Amino acid sequence: MFGRAAALNAAARAAITRLLEAPLFELIPLKSVDSQLAFLPPGATLTVTASPAKGIEATVELSARLAGLGFSAVPHLSARMIRDRAHLRGLVGTLGAAGVRQVFVVGGDAGEPGEFPDGLSLLRALAELGHPFTEVGIPGYPEGHPTIPDERLLAALAEKQPFATSITTQLCFDADRTRRWLLARRAAGITLPVTLGVPGVAELHKLVEISARIGVRDSRRFLSKNTALVGRFLRPGGYRPDGLLAGLVPLLLDPQADVRGVHLYTFNQVETTEEWRQAYLAGLAAPGVAAAS
């Protein structure tokens, strides 16, 4: 347990504040997302996930709409959901016309890929296409990947590095494991700046509702990928990421780590996540106010 905000020194409070003042909020392209937009800070950066059940078009359409509303949209381009170069060219054209200038490239979980079986093949195709994006993010896996060996993950990260501008980590509730993973990547020559993936504040029953809305196949994948989160929501009082952020302070203060931001997994529960963020920032600014659960 990490105590109260007052127990954090000034450098630690400043480091966490820097991340939480301008986070990325992740959204899932469901109808429920519209009811949450009013709770977002004006001009916030919003990442939009991709799901085989909804199709990549749903991700692109929502991203274009969010850009039109004044947000900075970052669509997930899932390689295995894009049929071929003509399909890719159309998606890129739609995003470019909407003013979207950032994307996040993942391999994805679609069963039968088209021309792009993984993130690297899509990154290469984007480069050959001469895409308009100024920021291209790729994923990192502090807890590993369920089907890809760690050695292959590291090799793929090195191959992707020339095509990308940043790494965003997948959910990890172990701050020390995240620190070891990131410093090991630095030692292996991975120099891209990193955004840390952190869960927001969500209610368990709403998490289950979301899993039901994204389709049976995606639901199984969603719940299996978020087993640790579900387990934490079952604890008395639920889960808040305060302690995780406090545990990440040594990494935030390490110049070698080069942590540039935080990515909040909202599970479309922006209201509760934003209420928590504002309260936590206030606690960091006011010694004596509780900042950990």
Buried (B, 14 or more C-beta within 10 A) or exposed (E): EBEBBBEBEEEBBEBBEBBBEEBBBBBBBBEBBEEBBEBBBEEBBBBBBBBBEBBBBBBBBBBBBBBEEEBBBBBBBBBBBBEEBEBBEBBBEBBBEBEBBBBBBBBBBBEEBBBBBBBBBBBBBBEEEEBBBEBBBBBBBBBBBEEEEEEEBBEBBEBBBEBBBBBBBBBBBBBEEBBEBBBEBBEEEBEBEBBBBBBBBBEBEBBBBBBEBBBEBBBEBBBEEBEBBBEBBEEEEBBBBBBBBBBBBEBBBBEEBBBBBBBBBBBBBBBBBBEBBEBBBEBBEEEEBEBBB
